Amino acid sequence: MSTAPTSKEYKTFLDVVNARDNFPILQWGLQVYIDSIDRFYHLVIPPADQTVRLVIPSVVSAFRGLQGWKLDEPSRPRTLALVDGTNAASRAVIVEKTLHKFCDEKILAILSRWRNELKHIYGSSGELPFKVDRAAAPLLRLVSYGIHRTAFTRSDDGHIKLWVQKRSQSTAFYPGHLDNTKWRSLKGEQATLPEDLVRSRTKSCGTVTYMHLHNALAIGEVGLVQPQVEDLFELELPGGAEPKPCDHKVEWFKLFDAEELIESILQGNHRLLSKLRSYVNHLDIQVTSYRATLWLL
């Protein structure tokens, strides 16, 4: 597997991309890819036994000996089978009971962020084997979706500065890191701006997709695989309009120019890849790496 530099060690934007989009791909080498995939257990549902999801070993160990689940470790690939339940509804009850047990007994840290928001699990043929709470999405390598907006201002001479937020130290994910002006998943926002201004001036500017392996900065088990899709938007603010924090998750908003942004990105102070895409769109930042250029297109 390619090794991404730790914080304060990035030399290029490609390093930044590799640090976040760090799940092995075939282009890194066939054996690296095979070795990485082989470490996962395949979540299957008899009798079809088709792979529904891939699960890391540290998570699978929590299922050992539980009613309704069966581990087959000598097999290749190794499997975790949901053996009880005859339809999506009955399987969902078993899955929810199991996950609540893990949450109540604090067995899996990622479940401490229980959301009471269900996500669908789909099989390879489009069937719906069961549903899980959104907090369990990284356990089963479910795709996470986000909406990210970068606000910017333009001076009379045409120079652009971008509004950047600093995440609160009390935030569970990436405390103290810099982030977009405003982001949301299905719930939650971090900045207040007049609704009519946002609606009239917000423009779509693309989508970023990547697969991220959780590290120690994210709450939960290290090594969880998080596929991410981020829809990007930009918002040019008129003079005098400023985003302000609206909850405890944001410490402040500040305007950054190109030099400040480049320095903070390469220092590893930013949380998401969407910012790099947005910043390159707006500022005079040269991308010299071919791979990073393709990723940012």
TORKOL-4160 file (C-alpha; in steps of 0.2 Angstrom, whole numbers, padded with zeros to 4 digits, m for minus):
297
<pt num="1" X="0000" Y="0000" Z="0000"/>
<pt num="2" X="0006" Y="0018" Z="m0004"/>
<pt num="3" X="0011" Y="0026" Z="0012"/>
<pt num="4" X="0004" Y="0044" Z="0015"/>
<pt num="5" X="0014" Y="0057" Z="0025"/>
<pt num="6" X="0007" Y="0061" Z="0042"/>
<pt num="7" X="0002" Y="0079" Z="0047"/>
<pt num="8" X="0015" Y="0092" Z="0043"/>
<pt num="9" X="0024" Y="0081" Z="0030"/>
<pt num="10" X="0015" Y="0085" Z="0014"/>
<pt num="11" X="0026" Y="0091" Z="0000"/>
<pt num="12" X="0014" Y="0091" Z="m0014"/>
<pt num="13" X="m0005" Y="0091" Z="m0017"/>
<pt num="14" X="m0003" Y="0073" Z="m0023"/>
<pt num="15" X="0002" Y="0069" Z="m0005"/>
<pt num="16" X="m0014" Y="0077" Z="0001"/>
<pt num="17" X="m0024" Y="0067" Z="m0011"/>
<pt num="18" X="m0015" Y="0050" Z="m0007"/>
<pt num="19" X="m0018" Y="0054" Z="0012"/>
<pt num="20" X="m0037" Y="0054" Z="0010"/>
<pt num="21" X="m0040" Y="0043" Z="m0005"/>
<pt num="22" X="m0030" Y="0030" Z="0002"/>
<pt num="23" X="m0039" Y="0013" Z="m0001"/>
<pt num="24" X="m0028" Y="0003" Z="m0013"/>
<pt num="25" X="m0032" Y="0002" Z="m0031"/>
<pt num="26" X="m0026" Y="m0010" Z="m0045"/>
<pt num="27" X="m0015" Y="0004" Z="m0052"/>
<pt num="28" X="m0004" Y="0003" Z="m0036"/>
<pt num="29" X="0000" Y="m0015" Z="m0041"/>
<pt num="30" X="m0010" Y="m0031" Z="m0042"/>
<pt num="31" X="m0002" Y="m0040" Z="m0027"/>
<pt num="32" X="m0004" Y="m0024" Z="m0016"/>
<pt num="33" X="m0023" Y="m0024" Z="m0021"/>
<pt num="34" X="m0025" Y="m0043" Z="m0018"/>
<pt num="35" X="m0017" Y="m0042" Z="m0001"/>
<pt num="36" X="m0027" Y="m0028" Z="0005"/>
<pt num="37" X="m0044" Y="m0036" Z="m0001"/>
<pt num="38" X="m0039" Y="m0053" Z="0006"/>
<pt num="39" X="m0039" Y="m0046" Z="0024"/>
<pt num="40" X="m0057" Y="m0042" Z="0024"/>
<pt num="41" X="m0071" Y="m0054" Z="0029"/>
<pt num="42" X="m0086" Y="m0056" Z="0016"/>
<pt num="43" X="m0103" Y="m0053" Z="0024"/>
<pt num="44" X="m0115" Y="m0065" Z="0016"/>
<pt num="45" X="m0133" Y="m0070" Z="0018"/>
<pt num="46" X="m0137" Y="m0089" Z="0015"/>
<pt num="47" X="m0142" Y="m0098" Z="0005"/>
<pt num="48" X="m0136" Y="m0087" Z="m0010"/>
<pt num="49" X="m0120" Y="m0083" Z="0000"/>
<pt num="50" X="m0116" Y="m0068" Z="m0011"/>
<pt num="51" X="m0105" Y="m0055" Z="m0004"/>
<pt num="52" X="m0115" Y="m0040" Z="0003"/>
<pt num="53" X="m0101" Y="m0030" Z="0011"/>
<pt num="54" X="m0083" Y="m0032" Z="0016"/>
<pt num="55" X="m0079" Y="m0031" Z="0035"/>
<pt num="56" X="m0062" Y="m0028" Z="0043"/>
<pt num="57" X="m0056" Y="m0042" Z="0055"/>
<pt num="58" X="m0056" Y="m0030" Z="0071"/>
<pt num="59" X="m0075" Y="m0028" Z="0068"/>
<pt num="60" X="m0079" Y="m0046" Z="0064"/>
<pt num="61" X="m0071" Y="m0052" Z="0080"/>
<pt num="62" X="m0086" Y="m0043" Z="0089"/>
<pt num="63" X="m0098" Y="m0055" Z="0081"/>
<pt num="64" X="m0089" Y="m0071" Z="0086"/>
<pt num="65" X="m0101" Y="m0082" Z="0096"/>
<pt num="66" X="m0117" Y="m0071" Z="0094"/>
<pt num="67" X="m0134" Y="m0079" Z="0090"/>
<pt num="68" X="m0139" Y="m0077" Z="0072"/>
<pt num="69" X="m0121" Y="m0075" Z="0065"/>
<pt num="70" X="m0108" Y="m0088" Z="0059"/>
<pt num="71" X="m0090" Y="m0085" Z="0056"/>
<pt num="72" X="m0081" Y="m0096" Z="0043"/>
<pt num="73" X="m0062" Y="m0093" Z="0045"/>
<pt num="74" X="m0054" Y="m0108" Z="0036"/>
<pt num="75" X="m0064" Y="m0103" Z="0020"/>
<pt num="76" X="m0056" Y="m0092" Z="0007"/>
<pt num="77" X="m0063" Y="m0079" Z="0007"/>
<pt num="78" X="m0066" Y="m0079" Z="0025"/>
<pt num="79" X="m0085" Y="m0075" Z="0028"/>
<pt num="80" X="m0097" Y="m0068" Z="0041"/>
<pt num="81" X="m0114" Y="m0075" Z="0038"/>
<pt num="82" X="m0131" Y="m0068" Z="0044"/>
<pt num="83" X="m0139" Y="m0085" Z="0046"/>
<pt num="84" X="m0155" Y="m0080" Z="0055"/>
<pt num="85" X="m0169" Y="m0071" Z="0047"/>
<pt num="86" X="m0179" Y="m0075" Z="0031"/>
<pt num="87" X="m0183" Y="m0058" Z="0024"/>
<pt num="88" X="m0177" Y="m0040" Z="0025"/>
<pt num="89" X="m0188" Y="m0035" Z="0040"/>
<pt num="90" X="m0183" Y="m0050" Z="0051"/>
<pt num="91" X="m0164" Y="m0048" Z="0046"/>
<pt num="92" X="m0166" Y="m0029" Z="0051"/>
<pt num="93" X="m0172" Y="m0034" Z="0068"/>
<pt num="94" X="m0157" Y="m0046" Z="0071"/>
<pt num="95" X="m0144" Y="m0033" Z="0064"/>
<pt num="96" X="m0152" Y="m0019" Z="0075"/>
<pt num="97" X="m0152" Y="m0030" Z="0091"/>
<pt num="98" X="m0133" Y="m0034" Z="0087"/>
<pt num="99" X="m0128" Y="m0016" Z="0084"/>
<pt num="100" X="m0137" Y="m0010" Z="0100"/>
<pt num="101" X="m0128" Y="m0023" Z="0110"/>
<pt num="102" X="m0111" Y="m0017" Z="0103"/>
<pt num="103" X="m0117" Y="0001" Z="0107"/>
<pt num="104" X="m0123" Y="m0002" Z="0125"/>
<pt num="105" X="m0108" Y="m0013" Z="0129"/>
<pt num="106" X="m0096" Y="0000" Z="0121"/>
<pt num="107" X="m0088" Y="m0014" Z="0110"/>
<pt num="108" X="m0087" Y="m0004" Z="0094"/>
<pt num="109" X="m0082" Y="0015" Z="0096"/>
<pt num="110" X="m0089" Y="0020" Z="0080"/>
<pt num="111" X="m0107" Y="0016" Z="0087"/>
<pt num="112" X="m0105" Y="0029" Z="0100"/>
<pt num="113" X="m0112" Y="0041" Z="0087"/>
<pt num="114" X="m0129" Y="0033" Z="0085"/>
<pt num="115" X="m0139" Y="0043" Z="0073"/>
<pt num="116" X="m0157" Y="0036" Z="0073"/>
<pt num="117" X="m0156" Y="0037" Z="0054"/>
<pt num="118" X="m0157" Y="0021" Z="0044"/>
<pt num="119" X="m0147" Y="0018" Z="0028"/>
<pt num="120" X="m0151" Y="0004" Z="0016"/>
<pt num="121" X="m0140" Y="m0010" Z="0012"/>
<pt num="122" X="m0141" Y="m0017" Z="m0006"/>
<pt num="123" X="m0135" Y="m0033" Z="m0013"/>
<pt num="124" X="m0126" Y="m0035" Z="m0029"/>
<pt num="125" X="m0143" Y="m0038" Z="m0038"/>
<pt num="126" X="m0151" Y="m0023" Z="m0031"/>
<pt num="127" X="m0161" Y="m0032" Z="m0017"/>
<pt num="128" X="m0163" Y="m0025" Z="0000"/>
<pt num="129" X="m0156" Y="m0038" Z="0013"/>
<pt num="130" X="m0158" Y="m0026" Z="0028"/>
<pt num="131" X="m0155" Y="m0008" Z="0035"/>
<pt num="132" X="m0143" Y="m0001" Z="0047"/>
<pt num="133" X="m0141" Y="0015" Z="0057"/>
<pt num="134" X="m0130" Y="0028" Z="0049"/>
<pt num="135" X="m0118" Y="0026" Z="0063"/>
<pt num="136" X="m0114" Y="0009" Z="0057"/>
<pt num="137" X="m0111" Y="0014" Z="0039"/>
<pt num="138" X="m0091" Y="0013" Z="0041"/>
<pt num="139" X="m0092" Y="m0004" Z="0049"/>
<pt num="140" X="m0100" Y="m0011" Z="0032"/>
<pt num="141" X="m0091" Y="0000" Z="0020"/>
<pt num="142" X="m0107" Y="0010" Z="0015"/>
<pt num="143" X="m0106" Y="0025" Z="0004"/>
<pt num="144" X="m0107" Y="0042" Z="0014"/>
<pt num="145" X="m0114" Y="0057" Z="0005"/>
<pt num="146" X="m0110" Y="0075" Z="0010"/>
<pt num="147" X="m0114" Y="0093" Z="0003"/>
<pt num="148" X="m0100" Y="0105" Z="0004"/>
<pt num="149" X="m0101" Y="0124" Z="0000"/>
<pt num="150" X="m0086" Y="0135" Z="m0001"/>
<pt num="151" X="m0090" Y="0154" Z="0001"/>
<pt num="152" X="m0078" Y="0167" Z="m0006"/>
<pt num="153" X="m0076" Y="0186" Z="m0008"/>
<pt num="154" X="m0069" Y="0195" Z="m0023"/>
<pt num="155" X="m0060" Y="0212" Z="m0020"/>
<pt num="156" X="m0061" Y="0227" Z="m0032"/>
<pt num="157" X="m0045" Y="0222" Z="m0040"/>
<pt num="158" X="m0051" Y="0204" Z="m0043"/>
<pt num="159" X="m0042" Y="0195" Z="m0030"/>
<pt num="160" X="m0051" Y="0181" Z="m0021"/>
<pt num="161" X="m0051" Y="0175" Z="m0003"/>
<pt num="162" X="m0060" Y="0160" Z="0003"/>
<pt num="163" X="m0070" Y="0158" Z="0020"/>
<pt num="164" X="m0063" Y="0144" Z="0030"/>
<pt num="165" X="m0070" Y="0137" Z="0046"/>
<pt num="166" X="m0060" Y="0130" Z="0061"/>
<pt num="167" X="m0069" Y="0115" Z="0069"/>
<pt num="168" X="m0071" Y="0115" Z="0087"/>
<pt num="169" X="m0059" Y="0105" Z="0098"/>
<pt num="170" X="m0075" Y="0096" Z="0105"/>
<pt num="171" X="m0080" Y="0089" Z="0088"/>
<pt num="172" X="m0078" Y="0070" Z="0087"/>
<pt num="173" X="m0071" Y="0070" Z="0070"/>
<pt num="174" X="m0055" Y="0080" Z="0066"/>
<pt num="175" X="m0056" Y="0092" Z="0081"/>
<pt num="176" X="m0047" Y="0108" Z="0077"/>
<pt num="177" X="m0045" Y="0105" Z="0059"/>
<pt num="178" X="m0050" Y="0118" Z="0045"/>
<pt num="179" X="m0065" Y="0114" Z="0035"/>
<pt num="180" X="m0077" Y="0121" Z="0021"/>
<pt num="181" X="m0087" Y="0136" Z="0024"/>
<pt num="182" X="m0102" Y="0125" Z="0026"/>
<pt num="183" X="m0106" Y="0107" Z="0025"/>
<pt num="184" X="m0120" Y="0095" Z="0028"/>
<pt num="185" X="m0125" Y="0077" Z="0027"/>
<pt num="186" X="m0143" Y="0073" Z="0029"/>
<pt num="187" X="m0143" Y="0083" Z="0045"/>
<pt num="188" X="m0133" Y="0097" Z="0053"/>
<pt num="189" X="m0126" Y="0114" Z="0046"/>
<pt num="190" X="m0112" Y="0125" Z="0053"/>
<pt num="191" X="m0114" Y="0142" Z="0046"/>
<pt num="192" X="m0128" Y="0155" Z="0046"/>
<pt num="193" X="m0131" Y="0166" Z="0030"/>
<pt num="194" X="m0147" Y="0173" Z="0024"/>
<pt num="195" X="m0158" Y="0160" Z="0014"/>
<pt num="196" X="m0162" Y="0171" Z="0000"/>
<pt num="197" X="m0143" Y="0176" Z="m0003"/>
<pt num="198" X="m0138" Y="0157" Z="m0002"/>
<pt num="199" X="m0152" Y="0152" Z="m0014"/>
<pt num="200" X="m0148" Y="0166" Z="m0027"/>
<pt num="201" X="m0129" Y="0164" Z="m0027"/>
<pt num="202" X="m0125" Y="0146" Z="m0024"/>
<pt num="203" X="m0118" Y="0137" Z="m0039"/>
<pt num="204" X="m0114" Y="0118" Z="m0042"/>
<pt num="205" X="m0095" Y="0115" Z="m0046"/>
<pt num="206" X="m0093" Y="0097" Z="m0046"/>
<pt num="207" X="m0092" Y="0081" Z="m0036"/>
<pt num="208" X="m0077" Y="0072" Z="m0027"/>
<pt num="209" X="m0077" Y="0054" Z="m0024"/>
<pt num="210" X="m0064" Y="0044" Z="m0014"/>
<pt num="211" X="m0061" Y="0029" Z="m0002"/>
<pt num="212" X="m0054" Y="0033" Z="0015"/>
<pt num="213" X="m0046" Y="0022" Z="0028"/>
<pt num="214" X="m0051" Y="0029" Z="0045"/>
<pt num="215" X="m0036" Y="0035" Z="0055"/>
<pt num="216" X="m0034" Y="0040" Z="0073"/>
<pt num="217" X="m0041" Y="0057" Z="0070"/>
<pt num="218" X="m0058" Y="0050" Z="0066"/>
<pt num="219" X="m0069" Y="0042" Z="0080"/>
<pt num="220" X="m0070" Y="0024" Z="0079"/>
<pt num="221" X="m0060" Y="0009" Z="0074"/>
<pt num="222" X="m0044" Y="0012" Z="0064"/>
<pt num="223" X="m0044" Y="0005" Z="0047"/>
<pt num="224" X="m0063" Y="0006" Z="0043"/>
<pt num="225" X="m0066" Y="0009" Z="0025"/>
<pt num="226" X="m0077" Y="0025" Z="0021"/>
<pt num="227" X="m0082" Y="0027" Z="0003"/>
<pt num="228" X="m0086" Y="0046" Z="0001"/>
<pt num="229" X="m0096" Y="0056" Z="m0011"/>
<pt num="230" X="m0096" Y="0075" Z="m0009"/>
<pt num="231" X="m0106" Y="0087" Z="m0020"/>
<pt num="232" X="m0097" Y="0103" Z="m0021"/>
<pt num="233" X="m0105" Y="0121" Z="m0022"/>
<pt num="234" X="m0098" Y="0138" Z="m0022"/>
<pt num="235" X="m0105" Y="0154" Z="m0015"/>
<pt num="236" X="m0098" Y="0172" Z="m0020"/>
<pt num="237" X="m0103" Y="0183" Z="m0005"/>
<pt num="238" X="m0105" Y="0202" Z="m0007"/>
<pt num="239" X="m0096" Y="0214" Z="0003"/>
<pt num="240" X="m0101" Y="0214" Z="0021"/>
<pt num="241" X="m0109" Y="0197" Z="0021"/>
<pt num="242" X="m0100" Y="0185" Z="0033"/>
<pt num="243" X="m0103" Y="0167" Z="0039"/>
<pt num="244" X="m0105" Y="0165" Z="0058"/>
<pt num="245" X="m0105" Y="0149" Z="0068"/>
<pt num="246" X="m0122" Y="0143" Z="0073"/>
<pt num="247" X="m0117" Y="0128" Z="0084"/>
<pt num="248" X="m0104" Y="0122" Z="0095"/>
<pt num="249" X="m0095" Y="0112" Z="0081"/>
<pt num="250" X="m0087" Y="0128" Z="0074"/>
<pt num="251" X="m0074" Y="0139" Z="0083"/>
<pt num="252" X="m0072" Y="0153" Z="0070"/>
<pt num="253" X="m0073" Y="0158" Z="0051"/>
<pt num="254" X="m0059" Y="0167" Z="0043"/>
<pt num="255" X="m0054" Y="0173" Z="0026"/>
<pt num="256" X="m0039" Y="0165" Z="0019"/>
<pt num="257" X="m0029" Y="0170" Z="0004"/>
<pt num="258" X="m0019" Y="0159" Z="m0008"/>
<pt num="259" X="m0003" Y="0158" Z="0002"/>
<pt num="260" X="m0012" Y="0155" Z="0018"/>
<pt num="261" X="m0022" Y="0141" Z="0010"/>
<pt num="262" X="m0008" Y="0132" Z="0002"/>
<pt num="263" X="0002" Y="0132" Z="0018"/>
<pt num="264" X="m0012" Y="0125" Z="0029"/>
<pt num="265" X="m0017" Y="0112" Z="0016"/>
<pt num="266" X="0001" Y="0106" Z="0015"/>
<pt num="267" X="0003" Y="0106" Z="0034"/>
<pt num="268" X="m0012" Y="0093" Z="0034"/>
<pt num="269" X="m0023" Y="0105" Z="0043"/>
<pt num="270" X="m0038" Y="0102" Z="0032"/>
<pt num="271" X="m0051" Y="0088" Z="0034"/>
<pt num="272" X="m0058" Y="0085" Z="0017"/>
<pt num="273" X="m0052" Y="0083" Z="m0001"/>
<pt num="274" X="m0067" Y="0094" Z="m0007"/>
<pt num="275" X="m0058" Y="0109" Z="m0001"/>
<pt num="276" X="m0043" Y="0106" Z="m0011"/>
<pt num="277" X="m0054" Y="0104" Z="m0027"/>
<pt num="278" X="m0063" Y="0121" Z="m0022"/>
<pt num="279" X="m0047" Y="0130" Z="m0019"/>
<pt num="280" X="m0039" Y="0125" Z="m0035"/>
<pt num="281" X="m0054" Y="0131" Z="m0044"/>
<pt num="282" X="m0053" Y="0148" Z="m0037"/>
<pt num="283" X="m0035" Y="0152" Z="m0033"/>
<pt num="284" X="m0019" Y="0153" Z="m0043"/>
<pt num="285" X="m0013" Y="0136" Z="m0037"/>
<pt num="286" X="m0002" Y="0126" Z="m0049"/>
<pt num="287" X="m0005" Y="0108" Z="m0049"/>
<pt num="288" X="0011" Y="0099" Z="m0056"/>
<pt num="289" X="0006" Y="0081" Z="m0052"/>
<pt num="290" X="m0002" Y="0072" Z="m0067"/>
<pt num="291" X="m0012" Y="0060" Z="m0055"/>
<pt num="292" X="m0018" Y="0075" Z="m0044"/>
<pt num="293" X="m0023" Y="0085" Z="m0060"/>
<pt num="294" X="m0033" Y="0070" Z="m0066"/>
<pt num="295" X="m0041" Y="0068" Z="m0049"/>
<pt num="296" X="m0046" Y="0087" Z="m0048"/>
<pt num="297" X="m0054" Y="0087" Z="m0065"/>
